[in-house]
C-alpha cells in the first residue's frame, strides 16, 4: 500500500515535470502514470538487498 502511494506521487511528479500534465484531475493518463510510478517504486525496493540477519 505504501508503494502504491509513493508510486502515485512519483508518477504524478514525473508526468507533471516531463509532460506538463495537470495532476489535479483524474484521467486515464494520470492513472497510468500512478501505475508506472508504483511499478518503479516496487522495482527499486526489490533491487535493494536485504540486510544480513543477526546470528
C-alpha positions as CSV (number, residue, x, y, z in Angstrom):
1,X,0.0,0.0,0.0
2,X,2.9,2.4,0.8
3,X,4.5,1.5,-2.5
4,X,1.3,2.4,-4.3
5,X,1.0,5.8,-2.6
6,X,4.7,6.6,-3.2
7,X,4.3,5.4,-6.8
8,X,1.4,7.7,-7.4
9,X,3.3,10.6,-6.0
10,X,6.3,9.7,-8.1
11,X,4.2,9.1,-11.2
12,X,2.4,12.4,-10.7
13,X,5.7,14.3,-10.3
14,X,7.2,12.6,-13.4
15,X,4.1,13.3,-15.5
16,X,3.9,16.9,-14.4
17,X,7.7,17.5,-14.9
18,X,8.1,15.7,-18.3
19,X,4.7,16.2,-20.0
20,X,3.3,19.3,-18.2
21,X,0.2,17.3,-17.3
22,X,-2.4,18.6,-14.8
23,X,-2.4,16.2,-11.9
24,X,-5.4,17.7,-10.1
25,X,-7.9,15.9,-12.3
26,X,-8.5,12.2,-12.7
27,X,-7.9,10.7,-16.2
28,X,-6.5,7.6,-17.8
29,X,-3.2,9.3,-18.3
30,X,-2.8,10.1,-14.6
31,X,-3.9,6.6,-13.6
32,X,-1.3,5.2,-16.0
33,X,1.4,7.5,-14.5
34,X,0.5,6.4,-11.0
35,X,0.7,2.7,-12.1
36,X,4.0,3.2,-13.7
37,X,5.3,5.1,-10.7
38,X,4.2,2.3,-8.4
39,X,6.0,-0.2,-10.6
40,X,9.2,1.8,-10.4
41,X,9.0,2.0,-6.6
42,X,8.4,-1.8,-6.3
43,X,11.3,-2.4,-8.7
44,X,13.7,-0.2,-6.7
45,X,12.6,-1.7,-3.4
46,X,13.2,-5.3,-4.7
47,X,16.5,-4.3,-6.1
48,X,17.9,-3.2,-2.7
49,X,19.3,-6.3,-1.0
50,X,18.1,-7.4,2.5
51,X,20.4,-6.8,5.4
52,X,22.1,-9.9,6.7
53,X,20.4,-11.5,9.7
54,X,21.9,-11.3,13.2
55,X,23.5,-14.5,14.3
